Amino acid sequence: MRNYPSIGLQVADILLPQPDTDMTKWAVIACDQFTSEPEYWDEVKQTVGSAPSTLHMILPEVYLGTLEETARVQSTRQTMHSYLEHGLLQQQEGLIYLERSMEGRTRRGLIIALDLERYDYNKGSQTMVRATEGTILDRLPPRIRIREGAPLELPHILVLIDDPGQTVIEPLASARLVPLYDFDLMLGSGHVKGYRVEDCALEQQVVSSLAALADPAGFQKKYGAGSDQSVLLYAVGDGNHSLATAKAIWEKVKPKVGMGHPARYALVELENVHDQGLEFAPIHRVLFDVKADIQSALGGVFGKTYHYWRSASIEEMVEAVAAQENPGQTVGFISAEGFGLAHFTKPSLNLPVGTVQAFLDDFLKDGRASKIDYVHGQDVVTKLGMQPGNLGIYLPAMPKTDLFKTVILDGALPRKTFSMGEAKEKRFYVECRQIT
């Protein structure tokens, strides 16, 4: 491993399964996906069977609060130890460049480890690695139970850089690299290829390009930031709660293990926000067991600045939400009765998701719905929203080019503001790293 402290980066020792492993069964999607669709995870189980798989080393969050949660906390560690003891995992030295293809688009990534000493998820953070959205502390304990004492980490964290000149990751696409894997991902999630960067000159090119992005003078000019604002080089796009979990454990063990311990770092996939294959998708809301008239509640909060009308079709609703005609903000509603549109002429926050989430927090706190879930895709929010007793809230996407400047100047966004692609496009667990 090699450390580059000035940019908070480590070229980590990566573990990948033996060459004869069925990689389609090995790789499974991030644990926080399809949390209201147990049928997806049932199909994953059937696909994997007893084959070596990252499925046996994670806790899919669909199982939180069930008997399987407790069982999996123990079984994940046992599987990790077994894979290590039986030599299933082989070490790879160097950066790993990857290409993920789906539905005619390809996005590029780079597997690195980030220094948790350069990361802070708290509001107002000025660290080099920063959360883009609010962190829900209640979501950390189950992840801590999985990671704490585990010998391995498996990353589903996606971290963004703002590199319009495409100087960091993109040059690797035409370089001579060592092939590591090339396989189809399960259940319609496309294809992935991975390559090892063994040329030291290429590694130095990556490091130098990141250092240029982190230059304070260039940073201030690029974003119109003040001299009192520190450089934001890495913005956490997906997996903020997993990175926050790693940070929490590192702070706990640091006094005992010293600063050179592998737990100081967390494995992530780095992507460029300007990658043409990367699209930002909205994260919709679904309320379950709704006990009160939400339209009356919204009217009570926003008064005459709130307007609601029925929509003739889902197509009409989607088109109106996408248009976001000024002034104000528009969101869609989906229920067993059909579709509707809600318009806020004087919204409480800058983004529709912020206006809606602030209201929903109070609505849930008062017990007017039993729970909320955050889902990807028009089809999922429609299917769940139309079930009796439920309510789906359909939200617009955020322009990805606004992300860095918004976080730098305004701070972290409301939680679950955006998604890097739809659910099936999320990162799959492939690489591992030893953290004990």
C-alpha positions as CSV (number, residue, x, y, z in Angstrom):
1,M,0.0,0.0,0.0
2,R,1.1,3.6,-0.6
3,N,-0.2,6.7,1.1
4,Y,-0.6,10.2,-0.3
5,P,-1.5,12.3,2.8
6,S,-1.8,15.6,1.1
7,I,-4.8,14.4,-0.8
8,G,-6.1,11.9,1.8
9,L,-5.6,8.9,-0.5
10,Q,-4.2,5.4,0.0
11,V,-3.5,3.0,-2.8
12,A,-4.8,0.0,-0.9
13,D,-4.1,-3.7,-1.0
14,I,-7.2,-5.1,-2.6
15,L,-8.6,-8.6,-2.2
16,L,-10.4,-10.3,-5.1
17,P,-11.7,-13.9,-5.3
18,Q,-9.8,-16.7,-7.0
19,P,-10.0,-16.7,-10.9
20,D,-12.3,-19.7,-11.0
21,T,-15.0,-18.0,-8.9
22,D,-18.3,-17.4,-10.6
23,M,-18.2,-13.6,-10.5
24,T,-21.9,-13.1,-11.3
25,K,-22.8,-15.0,-8.1
26,W,-19.9,-13.3,-6.2
27,A,-21.1,-9.7,-6.8
28,V,-24.3,-8.5,-5.2
29,I,-25.8,-5.0,-5.1
30,A,-25.5,-2.5,-2.2
31,C,-27.2,-3.6,1.0
32,D,-29.4,-0.5,1.2
33,Q,-31.2,-1.1,-2.1
34,F,-34.7,-2.7,-2.6
35,T,-35.5,-2.3,1.1
36,S,-39.2,-2.5,0.4
37,E,-38.9,-5.3,-2.2
38,P,-38.0,-8.6,-0.3
39,E,-38.7,-10.5,-3.6
40,Y,-35.6,-9.0,-5.1
41,W,-33.4,-10.3,-2.3
42,D,-35.2,-13.7,-2.5
43,E,-34.2,-13.9,-6.1
44,V,-30.6,-13.0,-5.2
45,K,-30.6,-15.8,-2.7
46,Q,-31.8,-18.3,-5.3
47,T,-29.3,-17.0,-7.8
48,V,-26.3,-17.4,-5.4
49,G,-27.3,-20.6,-3.6
50,S,-24.2,-21.8,-1.6
51,A,-21.6,-20.4,-4.0
52,P,-18.9,-18.0,-2.7
53,S,-20.6,-14.6,-2.7
54,T,-20.5,-11.2,-1.1
55,L,-24.1,-11.9,-0.2
56,H,-22.8,-14.0,2.7
57,M,-20.7,-11.1,4.0
58,I,-23.4,-8.3,4.1
59,L,-26.6,-7.5,5.8
60,P,-29.2,-6.5,3.3
61,E,-31.3,-3.8,5.0
62,V,-34.5,-5.4,3.9
63,Y,-33.9,-7.7,6.9
64,L,-33.4,-5.0,9.5
65,G,-35.7,-5.6,12.5
66,T,-36.2,-9.2,11.7
67,L,-34.7,-12.4,13.2
68,E,-32.4,-12.7,10.2
69,E,-30.7,-9.5,11.2
70,T,-29.2,-11.0,14.3
71,A,-28.3,-14.2,12.6
72,R,-26.5,-12.3,9.8
73,V,-24.4,-10.2,12.1
74,Q,-22.7,-13.4,13.3
75,S,-22.7,-15.3,9.9
76,T,-21.1,-12.4,8.0
77,R,-18.0,-12.5,10.2
78,Q,-17.8,-16.2,10.1
79,T,-17.9,-16.2,6.3
80,M,-15.2,-13.5,6.1
81,H,-12.9,-15.6,8.3
82,S,-13.6,-18.7,6.3
83,Y,-12.9,-17.1,3.0
84,L,-9.6,-15.7,4.3
85,E,-8.5,-19.0,6.0
86,H,-9.3,-21.1,2.9
87,G,-7.4,-18.8,0.5
88,L,-10.5,-17.8,-1.5
89,L,-9.2,-14.2,-1.7
90,Q,-6.1,-13.1,-3.6
91,Q,-4.3,-9.8,-3.0
92,Q,-3.9,-7.2,-5.8
93,E,-1.5,-4.3,-5.7
94,G,-2.3,-1.0,-7.2
95,L,-5.3,1.1,-8.2
96,I,-8.2,-0.6,-9.9
97,Y,-9.9,1.1,-12.8
98,L,-13.4,-0.1,-13.7
99,E,-16.1,0.4,-16.3
100,R,-19.7,-0.2,-15.5
101,S,-22.1,-0.6,-18.6
102,M,-25.9,-0.6,-18.5
103,E,-28.6,0.4,-21.0
104,G,-26.1,1.9,-23.5
105,R,-24.2,4.0,-21.0
106,T,-20.8,3.3,-19.5
107,R,-19.4,5.1,-16.4
108,R,-15.8,4.9,-15.2
109,G,-14.5,4.5,-11.7
110,L,-11.3,4.1,-9.6
111,I,-11.0,2.0,-6.5
112,I,-9.1,3.8,-3.8
113,A,-9.0,4.1,0.0
114,L,-9.8,7.5,1.7
115,D,-8.3,8.7,4.9
116,L,-11.0,8.9,7.5
117,E,-8.9,11.6,9.3
118,R,-9.9,13.9,6.3
119,Y,-13.6,13.1,6.6
120,D,-16.3,14.6,8.8
121,Y,-20.1,14.0,8.2
122,N,-21.2,16.6,10.7
123,K,-23.1,19.8,9.6
124,G,-20.7,22.6,8.7
125,S,-17.8,20.3,8.0
126,Q,-14.8,21.8,6.2
127,T,-12.9,18.6,5.6
128,M,-11.4,17.4,2.3
129,V,-13.9,14.5,2.3
130,R,-17.4,15.6,3.0
131,A,-21.0,14.3,3.1
132,T,-23.3,15.8,0.5
133,E,-26.5,15.0,2.4
134,G,-27.6,15.0,6.0
135,T,-26.5,11.9,8.0
136,I,-29.3,9.9,9.7
137,L,-27.6,8.8,12.9
138,D,-30.3,6.2,13.6
139,R,-29.1,4.3,10.5
140,L,-25.6,3.7,11.9
141,P,-26.0,1.1,14.7
142,P,-26.9,-1.9,12.4
143,R,-23.9,-1.0,10.1
144,I,-21.6,-0.6,13.1
145,R,-22.7,-4.1,14.3
146,I,-21.7,-5.5,11.0
147,R,-18.3,-3.7,10.5
148,E,-17.2,-3.7,14.2
149,G,-14.9,-6.7,14.6
150,A,-15.2,-7.8,11.0
151,P,-11.9,-8.7,9.3
152,L,-12.9,-7.3,5.9
153,E,-14.7,-4.4,4.4
154,L,-16.7,-4.4,1.2
155,P,-17.4,-1.0,-0.3
156,H,-20.5,0.3,-1.9
157,I,-19.5,3.9,-1.3
158,L,-19.4,6.1,-4.4
159,V,-17.3,9.3,-4.0
160,L,-17.4,12.1,-6.5
161,I,-14.7,14.5,-7.8
162,D,-15.5,17.7,-9.8
163,D,-13.1,17.2,-12.7
164,P,-14.5,18.9,-15.9
165,G,-11.2,18.5,-17.7
166,Q,-11.4,14.7,-17.1
167,T,-7.8,14.6,-15.9
168,V,-8.0,11.9,-13.1
169,I,-9.9,8.9,-14.2
170,E,-10.7,9.2,-17.9
171,P,-7.0,9.0,-19.1
172,L,-6.9,5.4,-17.8
173,A,-9.5,4.3,-20.4
174,S,-6.8,4.3,-23.1
175,A,-3.9,3.1,-21.0
176,R,-2.4,-0.4,-21.0
177,L,-3.8,-2.0,-17.9
178,V,-3.9,-5.6,-16.4
179,P,-7.4,-7.2,-16.8
180,L,-8.8,-8.5,-13.5
181,Y,-12.5,-9.2,-14.1
182,D,-15.1,-9.0,-16.9
183,F,-18.6,-10.3,-16.2
184,D,-22.4,-9.7,-16.2
185,L,-24.0,-8.5,-13.0
186,M,-27.0,-10.4,-11.8
187,L,-30.7,-9.5,-12.3
188,G,-30.3,-7.0,-15.2
189,S,-27.7,-4.7,-13.7
190,G,-25.5,-4.6,-16.7
191,H,-21.8,-5.5,-17.1
192,V,-18.6,-4.6,-15.3
193,K,-14.9,-4.8,-16.2
194,G,-12.0,-4.2,-13.8
195,Y,-8.3,-3.5,-14.5
196,R,-5.2,-3.1,-12.3
197,V,-3.1,0.0,-12.8
198,E,0.4,-1.4,-12.4
199,D,2.4,1.4,-14.1
200,C,3.8,3.7,-11.4
201,A,3.7,6.6,-13.9
202,L,0.0,6.3,-14.3
203,E,-0.5,6.2,-10.6
204,Q,1.5,9.4,-10.2
205,Q,-0.6,11.0,-13.0
206,V,-3.7,10.2,-11.0
207,V,-2.2,11.6,-7.8
208,S,-0.9,14.8,-9.5
209,S,-4.3,15.5,-11.1
210,L,-6.1,15.1,-7.8
211,A,-3.5,17.4,-6.2
212,A,-4.2,20.0,-8.9
213,L,-8.0,19.8,-8.1
214,A,-7.1,20.3,-4.4
215,D,-5.1,23.5,-5.0
216,P,-6.6,26.1,-2.6
217,A,-6.2,29.1,-5.0
218,G,-7.8,27.2,-7.9
219,F,-10.6,25.9,-5.6
220,Q,-11.5,29.5,-4.5
221,K,-11.5,30.7,-8.1
222,K,-13.6,27.8,-9.4
223,Y,-16.4,28.1,-6.9
224,G,-16.2,31.7,-5.7
225,A,-15.3,30.4,-2.3
226,G,-13.8,32.6,0.5
227,S,-10.4,32.1,1.9
228,D,-12.1,30.8,5.1
229,Q,-13.6,27.8,3.1
230,S,-11.5,24.7,3.0
231,V,-11.0,22.6,-0.1
232,L,-13.7,20.0,-0.9
233,L,-12.0,17.4,-3.1
234,Y,-14.2,14.3,-2.4
235,A,-18.0,14.5,-2.1
236,V,-19.7,11.4,-0.9
237,G,-22.4,10.6,-3.5
238,D,-23.6,7.2,-2.3
239,G,-23.0,5.2,0.8
240,N,-22.6,8.2,3.2
241,H,-23.9,6.1,6.1
242,S,-21.4,3.3,5.4
243,L,-18.5,5.9,5.4
244,A,-19.9,7.4,8.6
245,T,-19.9,3.9,10.1
246,A,-16.3,3.4,9.2
247,K,-15.5,6.9,10.7
248,A,-17.3,6.0,14.0
249,I,-15.4,2.8,14.4
250,W,-12.1,4.4,13.6
251,E,-12.6,7.1,16.2
252,K,-13.4,4.4,18.7
253,V,-10.4,2.2,18.0
254,K,-7.8,4.9,17.2
255,P,-6.5,5.3,20.7
256,K,-5.8,1.6,21.0
257,V,-4.4,0.8,17.6
258,G,-2.4,3.9,16.5
259,M,-2.5,6.0,13.4
260,G,-1.0,3.4,11.0
261,H,-3.9,0.9,11.4
262,P,-5.8,-0.1,8.2
263,A,-9.1,0.9,9.9
264,R,-8.0,4.5,9.4
265,Y,-9.0,4.1,5.7
266,A,-12.2,3.2,3.9
267,L,-12.4,1.6,0.5
268,V,-14.5,3.6,-2.1
269,E,-15.1,3.9,-5.8
270,L,-14.2,7.3,-7.1
271,E,-16.2,8.8,-10.0
272,N,-16.2,12.1,-11.9
273,V,-19.4,14.0,-11.6
274,H,-18.8,15.0,-15.3
275,D,-18.8,11.4,-16.5
276,Q,-21.3,11.2,-19.4
277,G,-22.3,7.8,-18.2
278,L,-23.3,9.1,-14.8
279,E,-26.9,10.3,-14.3
280,F,-28.5,11.8,-11.2
281,A,-31.9,10.2,-10.4
282,P,-34.4,11.4,-7.8
283,I,-35.1,9.4,-4.7
284,H,-38.9,9.2,-4.2
285,R,-40.7,8.8,-0.9
286,V,-43.3,6.2,0.1
287,L,-45.4,6.6,3.3
288,F,-46.9,3.4,4.8
289,D,-50.1,3.1,6.8
290,V,-51.1,6.7,6.4
291,K,-53.5,7.6,9.2
292,A,-54.3,11.3,8.3
293,D,-55.4,13.4,5.3
294,I,-52.0,14.7,4.1
295,Q,-53.6,17.3,1.9
296,S,-55.3,18.9,4.9
297,A,-52.0,18.7,6.8
298,L,-50.1,20.4,3.9
299,G,-52.7,23.1,3.7
300,G,-52.5,23.7,7.4
301,V,-48.7,24.3,7.1
302,F,-48.4,26.2,3.9
303,G,-51.8,27.9,3.8
304,K,-52.8,29.6,0.5
305,T,-49.4,29.1,-0.9
306,Y,-50.1,25.4,-1.3
307,H,-52.3,24.0,-4.2
308,Y,-53.3,20.5,-5.1
309,W,-55.1,19.1,-8.1
310,R,-55.8,15.6,-9.5
311,S,-53.8,14.5,-12.5
312,A,-55.4,12.7,-15.4
313,S,-52.6,10.2,-15.8
314,I,-49.1,9.3,-14.5
315,E,-47.7,10.7,-17.7
316,E,-49.2,14.1,-17.0
317,M,-47.9,14.0,-13.4
318,V,-44.3,13.0,-14.5
319,E,-44.2,15.7,-17.2
320,A,-45.4,18.4,-14.7
321,V,-42.8,17.4,-12.1
322,A,-40.0,17.4,-14.7
323,A,-41.0,20.9,-16.0
324,Q,-40.8,22.6,-12.5
325,E,-42.3,25.8,-13.9
326,N,-41.4,28.9,-11.8
327,P,-42.3,30.3,-9.5
328,G,-42.5,27.6,-6.9
329,Q,-42.0,23.8,-6.7
330,T,-44.1,20.9,-7.9
331,V,-44.2,17.3,-6.7
332,G,-46.4,14.3,-7.6
333,F,-48.6,12.2,-5.3
334,I,-49.5,8.6,-5.9
335,S,-52.2,6.7,-4.0
336,A,-54.8,4.0,-4.5
337,E,-57.1,6.8,-5.7
338,G,-54.8,7.8,-8.5
339,F,-52.3,10.6,-9.3
340,G,-52.1,14.2,-8.2
341,L,-49.8,17.3,-8.3
342,A,-48.9,19.5,-5.4
343,H,-47.5,23.0,-6.0
344,F,-45.8,25.2,-3.4
345,T,-45.8,28.9,-4.5
346,K,-43.6,29.9,-1.5
347,P,-41.5,26.7,-0.7
348,S,-39.7,26.6,2.6
349,L,-36.4,25.4,1.1
350,N,-34.5,25.7,-2.1
351,L,-35.1,22.2,-3.4
352,P,-38.5,20.4,-3.7
353,V,-37.0,17.4,-1.8
354,G,-36.1,19.7,1.1
355,T,-39.5,21.3,1.3
356,V,-41.2,17.9,1.2
357,Q,-38.9,16.2,3.7
358,A,-39.1,18.9,6.3
359,F,-42.9,18.5,6.3
360,L,-42.7,14.7,6.3
361,D,-40.4,14.7,9.3
362,D,-43.1,16.4,11.4
363,F,-45.9,14.3,9.8
364,L,-44.1,11.1,10.8
365,K,-43.1,12.4,14.2
366,D,-46.8,13.0,15.0
367,G,-47.6,9.4,14.1
368,R,-49.7,10.2,11.1
369,A,-47.9,7.5,9.1
370,S,-46.2,4.3,10.4
371,K,-43.0,4.6,8.4
372,I,-41.2,6.0,5.3
373,D,-39.0,4.5,2.7
374,Y,-36.8,6.0,0.1
375,V,-37.1,4.3,-3.3
376,H,-35.7,4.6,-6.8
377,G,-37.6,4.5,-10.0
378,Q,-41.0,5.6,-11.2
379,D,-42.2,2.0,-11.4
380,V,-41.4,1.3,-7.7
381,V,-42.9,4.4,-6.2
382,T,-46.0,3.8,-8.3
383,K,-46.4,0.2,-7.3
384,L,-45.9,0.9,-3.6
385,G,-47.8,4.2,-3.6
386,M,-50.9,2.7,-5.1
387,Q,-51.2,0.0,-2.4
388,P,-54.1,0.8,0.0
389,G,-53.0,2.8,2.9
390,N,-49.8,4.0,1.3
391,L,-48.8,7.2,-0.4
392,G,-46.0,7.7,-2.9
393,I,-44.4,11.1,-3.4
394,Y,-42.7,11.6,-6.8
395,L,-39.8,14.1,-6.9
396,P,-37.7,15.7,-9.6
397,A,-34.0,15.0,-10.2
398,M,-31.3,17.5,-9.2
399,P,-28.8,18.7,-11.8
400,K,-25.5,17.0,-11.1
401,T,-23.4,20.0,-12.1
402,D,-24.9,21.9,-9.2
403,L,-23.7,19.5,-6.5
404,F,-20.3,20.7,-5.5
405,K,-21.0,24.4,-5.6
406,T,-24.2,23.9,-3.6
407,V,-22.5,21.8,-0.9
408,I,-19.5,24.2,-0.7
409,L,-21.6,27.4,-0.4
410,D,-24.8,26.1,1.3
411,G,-23.7,23.0,3.2
412,A,-25.1,19.5,3.1
413,L,-28.3,18.9,1.1
414,P,-31.4,17.4,2.7
415,R,-31.0,13.7,3.2
416,K,-31.8,11.4,0.2
417,T,-31.8,14.3,-2.2
418,F,-30.4,12.4,-5.2
419,S,-29.2,9.1,-6.4
420,M,-26.3,8.2,-8.7
421,G,-28.4,6.3,-11.1
422,E,-31.5,4.1,-10.5
423,A,-31.5,1.2,-8.1
424,K,-30.1,-1.4,-10.5
425,E,-27.3,0.9,-11.4
426,K,-25.9,1.0,-7.8
427,R,-22.5,-0.3,-6.9
428,F,-22.1,-4.0,-6.6
429,Y,-19.7,-5.5,-4.0
430,V,-16.7,-6.9,-5.8
431,E,-13.4,-5.9,-4.1
432,C,-12.6,-6.4,-0.4
433,R,-9.9,-5.0,1.9
434,Q,-8.6,-6.3,5.2
435,I,-9.2,-3.9,8.1
436,T,-7.9,-5.9,11.1
